[in-house]
């Protein structure tokens, strides 16, 4: 095994998400004059801006509300947005603990201020963890704090330079094919995580821990 570093995406790799349900609930709140496709097209750039930290939480909600039914409360949008975050199972935290004994661990995630706050709340409530980033990783990179998001090659280059890692000795794990391809082009070894390819089981079978 020539891998010395592991870089994890968080959503749908470590943390379970239900994006389709959240998207369906948001679409159901769209203005009557907007089709589903038009609503998604209008909101997607807002989401990307939020994930790059270009707008704060209040502005994000306000910009989504522009495309929603009149009278929709900001709290409803925030609740739907946050409810796509489900849980991070204890066994995946155990996996990280075991892996850190043998590898340098990093996380690279497209996220935003609202989701990070909810994620930290879940970790404390479910697992009593208040120092997730320091407890499990050498460094964690969040898109909204860096001002760029995957699959932009710039964010991968930032991680390479900041963490002082060699891509060919690094396994990058993500649930997005586009992000996997971007990492592969920069020389990373990659693993595509999915519901049928659970990260903890896959890494265990491959002898990483």
C-alpha positions in Angstrom: 0.0 0.0 0.0 1.6 3.3 -1.1 -1.1 5.5 0.4 0.0 7.8 3.3 -2.9 10.3 3.2 -6.7 9.9 3.1 -9.0 12.8 2.1 -12.7 12.4 2.9 -15.7 14.2 1.6 -18.2 14.5 4.5 -21.7 14.6 3.0 -22.9 11.1 1.9 -19.5 9.7 2.8 -19.2 10.2 6.5 -22.5 12.0 7.2 -25.7 10.5 5.7 -27.8 13.0 3.7 -31.3 13.0 2.2 -30.9 15.5 -0.6 -33.8 14.3 -2.7 -36.4 14.8 0.1 -35.1 18.3 0.9 -35.2 19.2 -2.7 -38.7 17.9 -3.1 -39.9 19.9 -0.2 -38.2 23.1 -1.5 -39.7 22.6 -5.0 -43.1 22.2 -3.4 -42.7 25.7 -2.0 -42.0 27.3 -5.4 -44.0 30.2 -6.8 -47.0 29.1 -8.9 -45.4 30.7 -12.0 -42.3 28.6 -11.8 -41.9 25.1 -13.1 -39.9 22.6 -11.1 -37.0 22.9 -13.6 -37.1 26.7 -13.5 -37.1 26.7 -9.7 -34.1 24.4 -9.5 -32.3 26.5 -12.1 -32.9 29.6 -10.2 -31.9 28.3 -6.8 -28.8 26.3 -7.8 -26.6 29.4 -8.2 -27.8 30.7 -4.8 -26.7 27.4 -3.3 -23.3 27.5 -5.0 -22.8 31.1 -3.7 -23.7 30.0 -0.2 -21.3 27.1 -0.4 -18.5 29.5 -1.5 -19.3 31.8 1.4 -20.3 34.6 -1.0 -23.5 35.2 0.9 -24.3 34.7 4.6 -27.1 32.5 6.0 -29.8 35.3 6.1 -29.1 36.4 2.5 -29.2 32.8 1.3 -32.6 32.2 2.8 -33.9 35.6 1.5 -32.7 34.7 -2.0 -34.4 31.3 -1.9 -37.6 33.0 -0.7 -37.7 35.2 -3.8 -38.6 32.0 -5.7 -41.0 30.6 -3.2 -44.7 31.1 -2.6 -45.6 34.4 -1.0 -45.9 34.1 2.8 -43.4 31.4 3.2 -41.5 32.0 6.4 -37.7 32.1 6.5 -37.7 29.5 9.3 -39.5 27.0 7.0 -36.7 27.3 4.3 -34.0 27.0 7.0 -35.7 23.9 8.5 -36.0 22.2 5.1 -32.4 23.0 4.2 -31.1 21.6 7.5 -33.3 18.6 7.5 -31.3 17.0 4.6 -28.6 16.3 7.2 -29.3 12.9 8.8 -26.6 11.2 11.0 -23.0 10.2 11.2 -23.0 6.6 12.5 -20.7 5.8 15.4 -19.0 3.1 13.5 -17.7 5.7 10.9 -16.2 7.7 13.8 -14.6 4.5 15.0 -13.2 4.0 11.4 -11.6 7.5 11.5 -10.0 6.8 14.9 -8.5 3.6 13.6 -7.3 5.1 10.3 -5.6 8.0 12.1 -3.2 5.6 13.7 -1.8 4.7 10.3 -2.6 7.7 8.0 -2.7 11.4 7.7 -6.5 12.2 7.6 -8.1 15.2 5.9 -11.6 16.3 5.0 -12.7 18.4 2.0 -16.3 19.3 1.9 -18.7 21.5 0.0 -20.8 22.9 2.8 -22.2 26.1 4.3 -22.7 28.0 7.5 -26.1 26.5 8.3 -25.1 22.9 7.6 -21.9 23.2 9.6 -23.8 24.5 12.6 -26.4 21.7 12.4 -23.6 19.1 11.9 -21.8 20.3 15.0 -25.1 20.2 16.9 -25.7 16.6 15.8 -22.1 15.5 16.8 -22.5 16.9 20.3 -26.1 15.6 20.8 -25.6 12.1 19.3 -21.9 11.5 20.2 -20.8 14.1 22.8 -18.2 15.4 20.3 -17.4 19.1 20.4 -14.0 19.0 18.6 -14.8 17.0 15.5 -12.2 18.6 13.2 -9.3 18.3 15.7 -10.3 14.9 17.1 -10.4 13.1 13.8 -8.4 15.0 11.2 -5.0 16.6 10.6 -6.9 19.4 8.8 -10.4 20.0 7.5 -11.3 22.2 4.5 -14.8 23.6 4.2 -15.8 25.3 0.9 -17.6 28.3 2.4 -14.5 29.2 4.5 -12.2 28.9 1.5 -14.3 30.8 -1.0 -14.3 28.0 -3.6 -16.0 24.7 -4.0 -15.5 21.3 -5.6 -15.0 20.3 -8.4 -13.1 23.5 -9.1 -9.4 22.3 -9.4 -8.3 25.3 -7.4 -9.7 23.9 -4.1 -7.8 20.6 -4.6 -4.6 22.5 -5.3 -5.2 24.5 -2.2 -5.4 21.3 -0.1 -2.3 19.8 -1.8 -0.3 23.0 -1.0 -1.7 23.6 2.4 -1.5 20.0 3.7 1.8 19.3 1.9 0.5 16.1 0.4 1.5 14.2 -2.7 -1.6 13.3 -4.7 -0.3 10.0 -5.9 0.1 8.9 -2.3 -3.3 10.2 -1.3 -6.7 8.4 -1.5 -9.5 10.8 -2.1 -13.0 9.6 -1.3 -16.2 11.3 -2.5 -19.8 10.4 -3.5 -19.7 12.8 -6.5 -18.5 11.5 -9.8 -17.6 15.0 -10.9 -15.5 15.6 -7.8 -13.8 12.2 -8.2 -12.9 13.0 -11.8 -11.5 16.4 -10.8 -9.3 14.8 -8.1 -8.2 12.0 -10.5 -7.0 14.6 -13.1 -4.7 16.1 -10.4 -3.2 12.7 -9.7 -5.1 11.5 -6.7 -6.0 7.9 -6.1 -9.8 7.9 -5.7 -12.7 5.9 -4.3 -16.3 6.5 -5.2 -18.5 6.1 -2.1 -22.1 5.2 -2.5 -25.0 3.5 -0.8 -23.8 0.2 -2.5 -20.1 1.0 -1.6 -20.1 2.0 2.1 -16.8 3.7 2.9 -16.2 2.0 6.2 -16.8 -1.5 4.8 -14.7 -0.8 1.6 -11.7 0.5 3.5 -11.9 -2.4 5.9 -12.0 -4.9 3.1 -9.0 -3.2 1.4 -7.0 -3.5 4.6 -6.7 0.2 5.5 -7.7 -0.6 9.1 
